[in-house]
Amino acid sequence: MRWYLRCALDNLKGVIPGQSLLRDCKRRLFPYQASEGRADFAIEEGVRLINFVRSSREIAGAVCLEIGVGWEPLLSILFSLCGAQKVILTDLNRLCSPQTVATAMVALRRNQNAIVTGLKLDGDMVARQLNSAPQDMEDIFRLFRLEYLAPCNCAGLPIAGQSVDIVYSRAVLEHVPPRVIQQIFVESRRVLAGSGIMCHFIDPSDHMEHRDKSISRIHFLRFSDAMFRLMCLNALNYHNRLRHSEYARMLEETGFEILKEERNIDPRAVVFAKTQKLAPKFRHFALEDLATVDSFLLARVVVNR
């Protein structure tokens, strides 16, 4: 579907009153539909994120905190398979359910070989844990040492200070307002132990392009803030449009030192940024910053700040 039709349809859905009630009714009437492609991609990125973390510290024995687990706890279970002592799952809304956890287990079993190879794990151990896992959601959480906190505001976590070793997220921060991201970073610094690290994968690209390949991956940089707000009346479509350098700067301003960063710069987006008239707020950015469509950031707490 063309981006403007999808935008109009989503906006129409967004202005209907009683959104929470409507979502509950939809979940009862229409069971959760798993997407094999989306789950496989999430696992692939999860493997990459874990190896990014491992470049700084081991996961075995660590207490981990996931910001915005979403529907399927795929990354949480990957961290558990790597030996995490405990993984705390957080989200603003309680999205995980027996059905979504079951679909996550199916996806993990389907990707066993890729997980074992990508994470250099013992194949027998992974097969044993995944294939003999119980059916009940709570039993699965106990087996993989998962603690689910939802609803939970990550700007004010119900967690003791210096009790977490690793904080991470995947494709979450781009959906969070900048001032809240700063609060989350400050709170993460509070709960992280002295040697704690934080790793975030961010998708700063135009999410409308995911469904309409006729537009650029940075198409949304053409619009002013006011126009873009009108295009995203549905809160589920919110995107802060922050660029890679802005996330890096926020990390440093909130007491973190960046250990490692990687970005995927889309060549077509570079051409788009050169040839299209972007909104004034984006015109001072470097071309590479504008055209970054994937960001990985690994940071640690600055001690004695």
C-alpha positions as CSV (number, residue, x, y, z in Angstrom):
1,M,0.0,0.0,0.0
2,R,1.3,3.5,-0.9
3,W,2.6,5.4,2.1
4,Y,0.0,8.2,2.0
5,L,-2.9,5.7,2.0
6,R,-1.4,3.7,4.9
7,C,-0.9,7.0,6.7
8,A,-4.5,8.1,6.2
9,L,-5.8,4.7,7.3
10,D,-3.7,4.6,10.4
11,N,-4.7,8.2,11.3
12,L,-8.3,7.2,10.9
13,K,-7.8,4.3,13.3
14,G,-5.9,6.6,15.7
15,V,-8.7,9.1,16.1
16,I,-11.3,6.5,17.1
17,P,-12.0,6.9,20.8
18,G,-11.4,4.0,23.3
19,Q,-8.1,2.8,21.7
20,S,-7.2,0.6,24.7
21,L,-10.6,-1.1,24.8
22,L,-10.5,-1.6,21.0
23,R,-7.1,-3.3,21.2
24,D,-8.4,-5.6,23.9
25,C,-11.4,-6.6,21.9
26,K,-9.3,-7.1,18.8
27,R,-6.9,-9.4,20.7
28,R,-9.9,-11.5,21.9
29,L,-11.6,-11.7,18.5
30,F,-8.5,-12.1,16.3
31,P,-5.7,-14.2,17.6
32,Y,-2.1,-12.9,17.3
33,Q,-0.7,-13.4,13.9
34,A,3.0,-14.3,13.9
35,S,5.2,-13.2,11.1
36,E,8.0,-15.7,10.3
37,G,10.0,-13.2,8.4
38,R,9.8,-10.5,11.1
39,A,10.7,-13.0,13.8
40,D,13.6,-14.4,11.8
41,F,14.9,-10.9,11.2
42,A,14.6,-10.0,14.9
43,I,16.6,-13.1,15.9
44,E,19.3,-12.3,13.3
45,E,19.6,-8.8,14.7
46,G,19.5,-10.2,18.3
47,V,22.5,-12.3,17.5
48,R,24.3,-9.3,16.1
49,L,23.4,-7.2,19.2
50,I,24.6,-9.9,21.6
51,N,27.9,-10.2,19.8
52,F,28.2,-6.4,19.9
53,V,27.7,-6.6,23.7
54,R,30.2,-9.5,23.9
55,S,32.9,-7.3,22.3
56,S,32.9,-5.5,25.7
57,R,31.9,-8.1,28.3
58,E,30.6,-11.6,28.7
59,I,26.9,-12.2,29.2
60,A,27.2,-15.4,31.3
61,G,26.2,-14.6,34.9
62,A,25.0,-11.1,34.0
63,V,21.7,-9.5,35.1
64,C,20.2,-8.0,31.9
65,L,17.4,-5.5,31.3
66,E,15.5,-5.2,28.0
67,I,13.7,-1.9,27.2
68,G,10.6,-2.5,25.3
69,V,10.3,-6.3,24.8
70,G,7.2,-6.1,22.7
71,W,5.1,-9.1,21.7
72,E,7.6,-11.9,21.5
73,P,10.6,-12.2,24.0
74,L,13.0,-13.4,21.3
75,L,16.1,-11.4,22.4
76,S,15.4,-12.1,26.1
77,I,15.6,-15.8,25.5
78,L,18.7,-15.4,23.4
79,F,20.4,-13.6,26.3
80,S,19.3,-16.4,28.6
81,L,20.7,-19.0,26.2
82,C,24.0,-17.1,26.5
83,G,24.0,-17.7,30.3
84,A,22.4,-14.5,31.7
85,Q,21.7,-14.9,35.4
86,K,18.4,-13.1,34.9
87,V,16.7,-11.1,32.1
88,I,14.3,-8.3,33.2
89,L,11.7,-7.6,30.4
90,T,10.0,-4.2,30.5
91,D,7.3,-2.5,28.4
92,L,4.8,0.3,28.7
93,N,2.0,-2.1,27.9
94,R,1.7,-5.8,28.7
95,L,2.0,-7.3,25.2
96,C,3.5,-10.7,25.9
97,S,0.8,-13.4,26.2
98,P,0.8,-17.2,26.2
99,Q,0.2,-17.1,22.5
100,T,2.9,-14.7,21.6
101,V,5.4,-16.5,23.8
102,A,4.5,-19.8,22.1
103,T,5.1,-18.2,18.7
104,A,8.5,-16.9,19.9
105,M,9.5,-20.5,20.9
106,V,8.5,-21.7,17.5
107,A,10.7,-19.1,15.8
108,L,13.6,-19.8,18.1
109,R,13.4,-23.6,17.4
110,R,13.2,-22.8,13.6
111,N,16.4,-20.7,13.9
112,Q,18.3,-23.1,16.2
113,N,21.2,-23.6,13.8
114,A,21.7,-19.9,13.1
115,I,21.6,-19.2,16.8
116,V,24.2,-21.9,17.7
117,T,26.5,-20.8,14.9
118,G,26.0,-17.0,15.3
119,L,26.5,-17.1,19.1
120,K,29.0,-20.0,19.2
121,L,26.9,-21.9,21.7
122,D,26.7,-25.6,22.5
123,G,24.2,-27.1,20.0
124,D,23.1,-29.8,22.4
125,M,22.4,-27.4,25.2
126,V,20.4,-25.1,22.9
127,A,18.4,-27.9,21.5
128,R,17.7,-29.3,24.9
129,Q,16.5,-26.0,26.3
130,L,14.4,-25.0,23.3
131,N,12.9,-28.4,22.4
132,S,12.1,-29.5,25.9
133,A,10.7,-26.2,27.1
134,P,7.3,-26.3,28.8
135,Q,4.1,-25.0,27.1
136,D,2.9,-22.6,29.9
137,M,4.1,-19.0,29.6
138,E,5.0,-18.7,33.3
139,D,6.9,-21.9,33.2
140,I,8.9,-20.8,30.1
141,F,9.7,-17.5,31.9
142,R,11.0,-19.5,34.9
143,L,13.0,-21.9,32.7
144,F,14.8,-19.0,31.0
145,R,15.1,-16.8,34.1
146,L,12.9,-14.0,32.7
147,E,11.2,-11.4,34.9
148,Y,8.4,-9.5,33.2
149,L,7.7,-6.0,34.3
150,A,4.7,-4.5,32.4
151,P,3.2,-2.0,32.4
152,C,6.5,-0.4,33.3
153,N,7.9,3.1,32.8
154,C,11.6,2.8,32.0
155,A,12.1,6.4,33.1
156,G,11.4,5.3,36.6
157,L,12.2,1.6,37.1
158,P,11.2,-0.4,40.2
159,I,14.7,-1.8,40.4
160,A,17.4,-1.2,42.9
161,G,20.4,1.0,41.9
162,Q,23.5,-0.7,40.6
163,S,21.7,-4.1,40.3
164,V,21.9,-4.5,36.5
165,D,24.9,-5.4,34.3
166,I,23.5,-4.9,30.8
167,V,20.8,-2.7,29.4
168,Y,19.7,-3.2,25.8
169,S,17.0,-2.5,23.3
170,R,16.2,-3.3,19.7
171,A,14.2,-1.0,17.4
172,V,12.5,0.8,20.4
173,L,14.2,4.1,21.0
174,E,13.1,5.6,17.7
175,H,9.5,5.4,18.9
176,V,10.3,7.4,22.2
177,P,10.2,11.2,22.5
178,P,13.7,12.7,23.0
179,R,13.1,14.0,26.5
180,V,11.9,10.5,27.6
181,I,15.0,8.9,26.0
182,Q,17.2,11.1,28.1
183,Q,15.2,10.1,31.2
184,I,15.6,6.4,30.3
185,F,19.4,6.9,29.9
186,V,19.6,8.6,33.3
187,E,17.6,5.9,34.9
188,S,19.7,3.2,33.1
189,R,22.8,4.8,34.6
190,R,21.2,4.6,38.1
191,V,20.4,0.9,37.8
192,L,23.7,-0.2,36.1
193,A,26.5,-1.5,38.2
194,G,29.8,0.3,38.0
195,S,31.0,-1.9,35.1
196,G,27.6,-1.9,33.5
197,I,27.1,-1.4,29.8
198,M,24.3,-0.4,27.5
199,C,23.6,-1.5,23.9
200,H,20.9,-0.1,21.7
201,F,20.0,-1.0,18.1
202,I,18.0,1.9,16.6
203,D,16.1,2.1,13.3
204,P,16.2,5.8,12.3
205,S,14.7,5.2,8.9
206,D,11.2,6.0,7.7
207,H,9.1,3.1,8.8
208,M,6.5,3.8,6.0
209,E,9.2,2.6,3.6
210,H,8.9,-0.9,5.2
211,R,5.6,-1.3,3.3
212,D,6.1,1.1,0.4
213,K,9.4,0.5,-1.3
214,S,8.7,3.3,-3.8
215,I,9.9,5.9,-1.3
216,S,13.3,6.6,0.2
217,R,14.3,5.2,3.5
218,I,14.6,8.8,4.8
219,H,11.6,10.1,3.0
220,F,10.1,11.5,6.2
221,L,12.9,14.1,6.6
222,R,11.2,16.2,4.0
223,F,8.4,17.2,6.4
224,S,8.4,19.9,9.1
225,D,7.6,18.8,12.7
226,A,4.1,20.2,12.4
227,M,3.3,18.3,9.2
228,F,4.9,15.1,10.5
229,R,2.7,15.3,13.6
230,L,-0.4,15.5,11.4
231,M,0.8,12.4,9.5
232,C,1.2,10.5,12.7
233,L,-2.0,11.1,14.6
234,N,-2.0,7.4,15.4
235,A,0.4,7.1,18.4
236,L,1.6,3.7,17.1
237,N,3.2,5.5,14.2
238,Y,5.2,7.9,16.3
239,H,8.9,8.3,15.2
240,N,11.2,10.9,16.7
241,R,13.3,11.2,13.5
242,L,16.5,11.6,15.6
243,R,19.7,11.0,13.7
244,H,22.6,8.8,14.9
245,S,24.7,11.7,16.1
246,E,21.8,12.9,18.4
247,Y,21.6,9.5,20.1
248,A,25.3,9.5,20.6
249,R,25.3,13.0,22.1
250,M,22.5,12.1,24.5
251,L,24.4,9.1,25.8
252,E,27.4,11.3,26.5
253,E,25.3,14.0,28.1
254,T,23.7,11.5,30.5
255,G,27.0,10.0,31.8
256,F,28.0,7.3,29.2
257,E,31.1,6.8,27.2
258,I,30.6,5.3,23.8
259,L,32.7,2.2,23.4
260,K,31.7,1.2,19.9
261,E,29.3,2.3,17.2
262,E,28.3,1.1,13.8
263,R,25.9,2.5,11.3
264,N,24.5,1.4,8.0
265,I,24.5,4.3,5.5
266,D,22.1,3.8,2.6
267,P,23.7,5.0,-0.7
268,R,20.3,5.8,-2.2
269,A,19.4,7.8,0.9
270,V,22.6,9.8,0.4
271,V,21.4,10.7,-3.1
272,F,18.0,11.6,-1.7
273,A,19.5,13.9,0.9
274,K,21.5,15.6,-1.8
275,T,18.7,16.1,-4.3
276,Q,15.6,16.6,-2.2
277,K,14.5,19.6,-0.2
278,L,14.6,18.5,3.4
279,A,12.9,20.2,6.3
280,P,15.0,23.1,7.7
281,K,15.8,21.2,11.0
282,F,17.7,18.5,9.0
283,R,19.7,20.7,6.7
284,H,22.7,21.1,9.0
285,F,23.4,17.4,9.4
286,A,26.2,15.6,7.6
287,L,25.0,13.5,4.6
288,E,26.2,10.3,6.3
289,D,24.1,11.2,9.4
290,L,21.0,11.9,7.4
291,A,21.4,8.6,5.4
292,T,22.0,6.4,8.4
293,V,19.2,3.8,8.4
294,D,20.6,1.4,11.1
295,S,22.5,2.4,14.3
296,F,24.3,0.2,16.9
297,L,25.6,2.0,20.0
298,L,27.5,0.4,22.8
299,A,28.3,2.5,25.9
300,R,29.5,2.2,29.4
301,V,28.9,4.2,32.6
302,V,31.5,6.9,33.1
303,V,32.8,6.2,36.6
304,N,33.3,9.1,39.1
305,R,31.4,11.6,36.9
